[in-house]
């Protein structure tokens, strides 16, 4: 049996093919009642859009790649949901890549996007990757939007990031304001703007409090739960033991909360802990985690909107945005340090 066409459905409903096409894409130019009418007719007819034919007509595949280093992390999961919601409303399908900070995996994904004729890429790129990895899609004029992380030497792409320096400065200043002096930074590795900016914020807060910077204040590790717990165990084995831990993200902080209890101490009472990320789980832990809010859903939506705008206006100047953080104070950082002696 021949597959029904948009033209046949339009004729049946007494509408123009253009109206049916716009209705199927969810265009706000078409009344909600008409969109519902078209959806019902399409469902009855068993109509399936021919993506390949549409690509030939429009020159767009309606495929967008999204590449993050850890989509299991709540922060990136929330960002991915927002990106997919925004792109789906514009008729795009999302190809997802979890590169795990492996430049080769990222490069293979870019090759795949090029082979499928993808329209764009939204990425939080791996450590130490360069713009050379983007060559397969750049040669085709495919735009790239960076979200959260960016490739520093890319001067042509759009990006939207959080003010990581300020987020870490606020988190650390909360601890110094409570009287902590022996503070360590857990998690992150140099060579990516997120980590470099957060380290700068950490050092700025220490300096403002008159605390000397020392290289051993930063325990470098991949910013994940298990590694965060291990870094916290190493920190707590030091003599003297640190009184406070500021964590690269909420996942590292969750690991640190567990590690503190594993060595017989109590978070907040014996060791103050703060994180960065503002994830929903932060409020559910005990004690609830103090964290600098990083706007994951807002970040994802804005990245998607930037890409859509770039597709419509390819020659517009690069768009760059930085979101300001907000510190959410909860129980994990405890109260003022008590004087000893």
Kinemage of the C-alpha trace (Angstrom):
@kinemage 1
@onewidth
@group {chain A} dominant
@subgroup {mainchain}
@vectorlist {calphas} color= white
{ca unk a 1} P 0.000 0.000 0.000
{ca unk a 2} L 1.338 3.425 -0.944
{ca unk a 3} L 2.319 5.678 1.926
{ca unk a 4} L 0.057 8.773 2.257
{ca unk a 5} L 1.599 12.142 1.467
{ca unk a 6} L 1.304 15.540 3.094
{ca unk a 7} L -0.481 16.769 -0.029
{ca unk a 8} L -3.129 14.044 0.303
{ca unk a 9} L -3.658 14.826 3.978
{ca unk a 10} L -3.927 18.539 3.172
{ca unk a 11} L -6.537 17.820 0.469
{ca unk a 12} L -8.555 15.678 2.874
{ca unk a 13} L -8.587 18.449 5.484
{ca unk a 14} L -9.141 21.295 3.046
{ca unk a 15} L -5.836 22.893 3.997
{ca unk a 16} L -2.802 23.919 1.978
{ca unk a 17} L 0.258 21.601 1.988
{ca unk a 18} L 2.258 24.458 3.518
{ca unk a 19} L -0.171 24.684 6.448
{ca unk a 20} L 0.091 20.939 7.066
{ca unk a 21} L 3.877 21.112 6.896
{ca unk a 22} L 4.021 23.957 9.409
{ca unk a 23} L 1.523 22.212 11.691
{ca unk a 24} L 3.643 19.037 11.724
{ca unk a 25} L 6.651 21.107 12.784
{ca unk a 26} L 4.657 22.641 15.635
{ca unk a 27} L 4.899 26.146 14.207
{ca unk a 28} L 3.245 28.829 16.384
{ca unk a 29} L 2.087 30.434 13.112
{ca unk a 30} L -0.577 27.719 12.960
{ca unk a 31} L -3.484 27.764 15.424
{ca unk a 32} L -3.372 25.108 18.144
{ca unk a 33} L -6.739 23.705 16.956
{ca unk a 34} L -5.393 23.287 13.422
{ca unk a 35} L -2.219 21.618 14.670
{ca unk a 36} L -4.328 19.148 16.660
{ca unk a 37} L -6.529 18.501 13.602
{ca unk a 38} L -3.485 17.743 11.461
{ca unk a 39} L -1.921 15.478 14.109
{ca unk a 40} L -5.136 13.455 14.348
{ca unk a 41} L -5.339 13.089 10.556
{ca unk a 42} L -1.700 12.047 10.354
{ca unk a 43} L -2.204 9.422 13.075
{ca unk a 44} L -5.256 7.976 11.319
{ca unk a 45} L -3.477 7.847 7.972
{ca unk a 46} L -0.302 6.321 9.363
{ca unk a 47} L 1.742 9.093 7.764
{ca unk a 48} L 5.493 9.068 8.487
{ca unk a 49} L 7.548 12.091 7.342
{ca unk a 50} L 10.261 11.283 4.816
{ca unk a 51} L 13.327 12.794 6.457
{ca unk a 52} L 15.589 12.076 3.502
{ca unk a 53} L 13.271 13.835 1.069
{ca unk a 54} L 12.903 16.787 3.432
{ca unk a 55} L 16.691 17.025 3.676
{ca unk a 56} L 16.981 17.198 -0.093
{ca unk a 57} L 14.368 19.964 -0.249
{ca unk a 58} L 15.719 22.106 2.582
{ca unk a 59} L 19.429 21.305 2.553
{ca unk a 60} L 19.209 20.393 6.263
{ca unk a 61} L 19.284 16.966 7.884
{ca unk a 62} L 17.619 18.245 11.085
{ca unk a 63} L 20.257 16.255 12.998
{ca unk a 64} L 22.193 17.918 15.823
{ca unk a 65} L 25.030 16.307 17.765
{ca unk a 66} L 25.410 16.832 21.507
{ca unk a 67} L 28.700 15.756 23.104
{ca unk a 68} L 29.457 15.880 26.846
{ca unk a 69} L 32.106 14.247 29.005
{ca unk a 70} L 29.692 12.713 31.536
{ca unk a 71} L 25.995 12.540 30.660
{ca unk a 72} L 25.391 10.467 33.820
{ca unk a 73} L 26.223 13.547 35.910
{ca unk a 74} L 23.001 15.237 37.015
{ca unk a 75} L 24.277 18.625 35.850
{ca unk a 76} L 24.797 17.437 32.278
{ca unk a 77} L 21.646 15.317 32.341
{ca unk a 78} L 19.591 18.414 33.178
{ca unk a 79} L 21.387 20.378 30.476
{ca unk a 80} L 20.815 17.609 27.905
{ca unk a 81} L 17.087 17.458 28.661
{ca unk a 82} L 16.770 21.213 28.109
{ca unk a 83} L 18.738 21.037 24.846
{ca unk a 84} L 16.649 18.183 23.503
{ca unk a 85} L 13.384 19.881 24.473
{ca unk a 86} L 14.389 23.073 22.669
{ca unk a 87} L 15.669 21.311 19.548
{ca unk a 88} L 12.695 18.922 19.358
{ca unk a 89} L 10.359 21.913 19.358
{ca unk a 90} L 12.217 22.999 16.225
{ca unk a 91} L 11.946 19.592 14.564
{ca unk a 92} L 15.515 18.427 15.151
{ca unk a 93} L 16.714 14.977 16.226
{ca unk a 94} L 19.616 14.671 18.670
{ca unk a 95} L 22.627 12.345 18.379
{ca unk a 96} L 24.272 11.962 21.812
{ca unk a 97} L 27.930 11.294 22.578
{ca unk a 98} L 29.555 10.697 25.978
{ca unk a 99} L 33.236 11.273 25.196
{ca unk a 100} L 34.532 10.703 28.735
{ca unk a 101} L 37.294 13.286 28.181
{ca unk a 102} L 38.738 11.107 25.402
{ca unk a 103} L 39.696 13.296 22.393
{ca unk a 104} L 39.629 10.275 20.061
{ca unk a 105} L 36.040 9.394 20.988
{ca unk a 106} L 35.075 13.000 20.431
{ca unk a 107} L 36.815 13.042 17.033
{ca unk a 108} L 35.041 9.839 15.965
{ca unk a 109} L 31.700 11.397 16.891
{ca unk a 110} L 32.504 14.479 14.812
{ca unk a 111} L 33.304 12.145 11.881
{ca unk a 112} L 29.925 10.455 12.360
{ca unk a 113} L 28.120 13.790 12.364
{ca unk a 114} L 29.879 14.727 9.130
{ca unk a 115} L 28.858 11.431 7.490
{ca unk a 116} L 25.211 11.996 8.417
{ca unk a 117} L 25.261 15.602 7.225
{ca unk a 118} L 24.407 16.959 10.675
{ca unk a 119} L 23.268 20.569 10.935
{ca unk a 120} L 25.232 21.449 14.071
{ca unk a 121} L 27.081 20.395 17.203
{ca unk a 122} L 26.620 21.443 20.843
{ca unk a 123} L 29.624 20.340 22.872
{ca unk a 124} L 31.380 20.454 26.198
{ca unk a 125} L 34.682 19.326 24.653
{ca unk a 126} L 37.314 16.960 26.102
{ca unk a 127} L 40.461 18.031 27.885
{ca unk a 128} L 43.310 19.058 25.577
{ca unk a 129} L 41.279 18.743 22.356
{ca unk a 130} L 41.940 21.329 19.638
{ca unk a 131} L 39.876 22.769 16.828
{ca unk a 132} L 41.526 20.282 14.461
{ca unk a 133} L 39.059 17.692 15.749
{ca unk a 134} L 36.230 19.791 14.287
{ca unk a 135} L 37.664 19.862 10.753
{ca unk a 136} L 35.252 17.255 9.257
{ca unk a 137} L 32.220 19.409 10.049
{ca unk a 138} L 33.922 22.796 9.770
{ca unk a 139} L 34.767 21.977 6.134
{ca unk a 140} L 31.023 21.681 5.517
{ca unk a 141} L 30.187 24.942 7.279
{ca unk a 142} L 28.514 23.172 10.220
{ca unk a 143} L 28.271 25.471 13.282
{ca unk a 144} L 29.494 24.567 16.763
{ca unk a 145} L 28.146 25.915 20.055
{ca unk a 146} L 30.093 25.279 23.249
{ca unk a 147} L 28.242 24.781 26.531
{ca unk a 148} L 29.956 24.856 29.955
{ca unk a 149} L 33.421 24.138 28.477
{ca unk a 150} L 34.974 25.572 25.336
{ca unk a 151} L 38.075 25.220 23.180
{ca unk a 152} L 40.061 28.301 24.093
{ca unk a 153} L 41.613 28.974 20.681
{ca unk a 154} L 38.307 28.769 18.801
{ca unk a 155} L 37.571 32.357 17.824
{ca unk a 156} L 34.582 31.734 15.549
{ca unk a 157} L 32.157 29.548 17.520
{ca unk a 158} L 29.348 30.643 19.811
{ca unk a 159} L 29.486 29.677 23.465
{ca unk a 160} L 27.567 29.923 26.717
{ca unk a 161} L 29.288 29.171 30.030
{ca unk a 162} L 28.909 29.754 33.722
{ca unk a 163} L 31.126 32.175 35.618
{ca unk a 164} L 33.200 29.343 37.072
{ca unk a 165} L 35.696 31.669 38.697
{ca unk a 166} L 32.965 33.478 40.623
{ca unk a 167} L 31.185 30.236 41.564
{ca unk a 168} L 34.358 28.863 43.146
{ca unk a 169} L 35.196 32.197 44.750
{ca unk a 170} L 31.765 32.297 46.415
{ca unk a 171} L 32.003 28.674 47.570
{ca unk a 172} L 35.480 29.166 49.058
{ca unk a 173} L 34.612 32.543 50.586
{ca unk a 174} L 31.775 30.870 52.480
{ca unk a 175} L 34.364 28.683 54.202
{ca unk a 176} L 36.869 31.447 54.897
{ca unk a 177} L 34.020 33.572 56.224
{ca unk a 178} L 33.280 30.863 58.777
{ca unk a 179} L 36.905 31.027 59.937
{ca unk a 180} L 38.418 28.063 58.088
{ca unk a 181} L 42.092 28.361 57.185
{ca unk a 182} L 43.115 24.805 56.288
{ca unk a 183} L 41.044 24.418 53.110
{ca unk a 184} L 41.670 22.025 50.233
{ca unk a 185} L 40.240 21.972 46.708
{ca unk a 186} L 39.119 18.517 45.562
{ca unk a 187} L 38.728 17.510 41.913
{ca unk a 188} L 39.326 18.862 38.442
{ca unk a 189} L 42.399 18.817 36.232
{ca unk a 190} L 44.254 21.661 34.515
{ca unk a 191} L 44.018 22.320 30.802
{ca unk a 192} L 40.322 23.103 30.426
{ca unk a 193} L 38.724 26.485 31.003
{ca unk a 194} L 36.315 25.203 33.674
{ca unk a 195} L 39.080 23.872 35.914
{ca unk a 196} L 41.453 26.763 35.253
{ca unk a 197} L 38.765 29.327 36.078
{ca unk a 198} L 37.682 27.507 39.229
{ca unk a 199} L 41.261 27.258 40.440
{ca unk a 200} L 41.615 30.999 39.878
{ca unk a 201} L 38.482 31.612 41.952
{ca unk a 202} L 39.764 29.354 44.736
{ca unk a 203} L 43.067 31.175 44.896
{ca unk a 204} L 41.356 34.584 44.800
{ca unk a 205} L 39.188 33.693 47.814
{ca unk a 206} L 42.194 32.436 49.758
{ca unk a 207} L 44.160 35.563 48.951
{ca unk a 208} L 41.253 37.804 50.032
{ca unk a 209} L 41.245 35.981 53.381
{ca unk a 210} L 45.014 36.301 53.812
{ca unk a 211} L 45.616 32.559 53.311
{ca unk a 212} L 48.765 31.586 51.425
{ca unk a 213} L 48.394 29.536 48.252
{ca unk a 214} L 50.297 26.243 48.136
{ca unk a 215} L 50.275 23.728 45.259
{ca unk a 216} L 49.304 20.897 47.594
{ca unk a 217} L 45.996 22.604 48.370
{ca unk a 218} L 44.624 21.199 45.088
{ca unk a 219} L 44.045 17.450 44.883
{ca unk a 220} L 43.631 16.926 41.149
{ca unk a 221} L 41.342 14.112 40.009
{ca unk a 222} L 38.577 13.479 37.462
{ca unk a 223} L 35.490 15.236 38.889
{ca unk a 224} L 33.414 12.115 39.540
{ca unk a 225} L 31.825 10.531 42.606
{ca unk a 226} L 34.272 7.667 43.191
{ca unk a 227} L 37.335 9.801 42.537
{ca unk a 228} L 35.927 12.501 44.794
{ca unk a 229} L 35.608 10.021 47.652
{ca unk a 230} L 39.192 8.837 47.147
{ca unk a 231} L 40.524 12.391 47.029
{ca unk a 232} L 38.662 13.172 50.250
{ca unk a 233} L 40.180 10.114 51.969
{ca unk a 234} L 43.638 11.294 50.931
{ca unk a 235} L 42.893 14.783 52.222
{ca unk a 236} L 41.642 13.530 55.570
{ca unk a 237} L 44.786 11.425 56.059
{ca unk a 238} L 46.938 14.546 56.131
{ca unk a 239} L 48.467 15.986 59.286
{ca unk a 240} L 47.133 18.418 60.215
{ca unk a 241} L 43.754 17.351 58.901
{ca unk a 242} L 41.970 19.990 56.786
{ca unk a 243} L 38.934 21.551 58.394
{ca unk a 244} L 37.159 22.278 55.103
{ca unk a 245} L 36.875 20.857 51.575
{ca unk a 246} L 35.671 22.858 48.593
{ca unk a 247} L 34.719 20.503 45.772
{ca unk a 248} L 35.006 20.955 42.013
{ca unk a 249} L 31.382 19.906 41.551
{ca unk a 250} L 28.507 18.345 43.465
{ca unk a 251} L 29.484 14.791 42.475
{ca unk a 252} L 32.896 15.217 44.099
{ca unk a 253} L 31.168 16.730 47.138
{ca unk a 254} L 28.828 13.731 47.438
{ca unk a 255} L 31.863 11.453 47.409
{ca unk a 256} L 33.511 13.630 50.039
{ca unk a 257} L 30.429 13.483 52.299
{ca unk a 258} L 30.592 9.687 52.188
{ca unk a 259} L 34.359 9.575 52.727
{ca unk a 260} L 34.186 11.769 55.826
{ca unk a 261} L 31.804 9.286 57.465
{ca unk a 262} L 33.924 6.313 56.345
{ca unk a 263} L 36.816 7.577 58.491
{ca unk a 264} L 34.596 8.094 61.520
{ca unk a 265} L 34.027 11.827 61.193
{ca unk a 266} L 30.863 13.817 60.606
{ca unk a 267} L 30.364 16.304 57.745
{ca unk a 268} L 29.645 19.874 58.868
{ca unk a 269} L 30.617 19.109 62.486
{ca unk a 270} L 34.187 17.873 61.835
{ca unk a 271} L 34.785 18.851 58.218
{ca unk a 272} L 32.943 21.565 56.288
{ca unk a 273} L 32.083 20.731 52.667
{ca unk a 274} L 30.807 22.850 49.779
{ca unk a 275} L 30.220 22.011 46.115
{ca unk a 276} L 29.450 23.591 42.766
{ca unk a 277} L 26.598 22.634 40.461
{ca unk a 278} L 23.311 23.294 42.187
{ca unk a 279} L 22.015 19.804 41.360
{ca unk a 280} L 18.659 18.637 42.714
{ca unk a 281} L 20.355 15.884 44.752
{ca unk a 282} L 22.301 18.480 46.750
{ca unk a 283} L 19.256 19.232 48.906
{ca unk a 284} L 18.516 15.523 49.474
{ca unk a 285} L 21.861 14.562 51.036
{ca unk a 286} L 22.457 14.615 54.791
{ca unk a 287} L 23.666 17.078 55.689
{ca unk a 288} L 22.215 19.006 52.758
{ca unk a 289} L 24.987 20.320 50.530
{ca unk a 290} L 25.949 23.978 50.252
{ca unk a 291} L 26.512 24.550 46.539
{ca unk a 292} L 27.017 27.327 44.024
{ca unk a 293} L 24.146 27.167 41.546
{ca unk a 294} L 25.311 26.617 37.974
{ca unk a 295} L 22.048 26.905 35.968
{ca unk a 296} L 22.239 23.633 33.959
{ca unk a 297} L 18.781 23.798 32.345
{ca unk a 298} L 19.159 27.492 31.536
{ca unk a 299} L 22.581 26.798 30.054
{ca unk a 300} L 21.231 23.982 27.869
{ca unk a 301} L 18.281 25.977 26.575
{ca unk a 302} L 20.487 28.909 25.697
{ca unk a 303} L 22.986 26.701 23.843
{ca unk a 304} L 20.166 25.235 21.747
{ca unk a 305} L 18.716 28.671 20.987
{ca unk a 306} L 22.177 29.879 19.948
{ca unk a 307} L 22.542 26.984 17.515
{ca unk a 308} L 19.097 27.562 15.990
{ca unk a 309} L 19.921 31.250 15.567
{ca unk a 310} L 23.288 30.415 13.991
{ca unk a 311} L 21.609 28.121 11.449
{ca unk a 312} L 19.235 30.935 10.508
{ca unk a 313} L 21.942 33.621 10.488
{ca unk a 314} L 25.266 31.938 9.638
{ca unk a 315} L 27.140 35.201 9.094
{ca unk a 316} L 26.168 36.922 12.343
{ca unk a 317} L 28.996 37.842 14.769
{ca unk a 318} L 29.920 35.179 17.384
{ca unk a 319} L 27.599 35.108 20.401
{ca unk a 320} L 29.150 34.630 23.853
{ca unk a 321} L 27.359 34.609 27.215
{ca unk a 322} L 28.424 34.078 30.831
{ca unk a 323} L 25.859 33.182 33.516
{ca unk a 324} L 26.329 34.441 37.066
{ca unk a 325} L 26.183 31.839 39.906
{ca unk a 326} L 24.313 31.988 43.200
{ca unk a 327} L 25.470 30.306 46.396
{ca unk a 328} L 22.796 28.174 48.112
{ca unk a 329} L 23.787 27.822 51.767
{ca unk a 330} L 22.778 24.597 53.525
{ca unk a 331} L 24.023 22.507 56.445
{ca unk a 332} L 27.147 20.864 54.988
{ca unk a 333} L 29.442 23.826 55.626
{ca unk a 334} L 28.519 23.932 59.327
{ca unk a 335} L 28.848 26.977 61.544
{ca unk a 336} L 31.717 29.276 62.515
{ca unk a 337} L 34.986 27.588 63.445
{ca unk a 338} L 35.407 27.368 67.189
{ca unk a 339} L 38.626 28.701 68.673
{ca unk a 340} L 40.931 26.083 70.138
{ca unk a 341} L 43.504 26.228 72.887
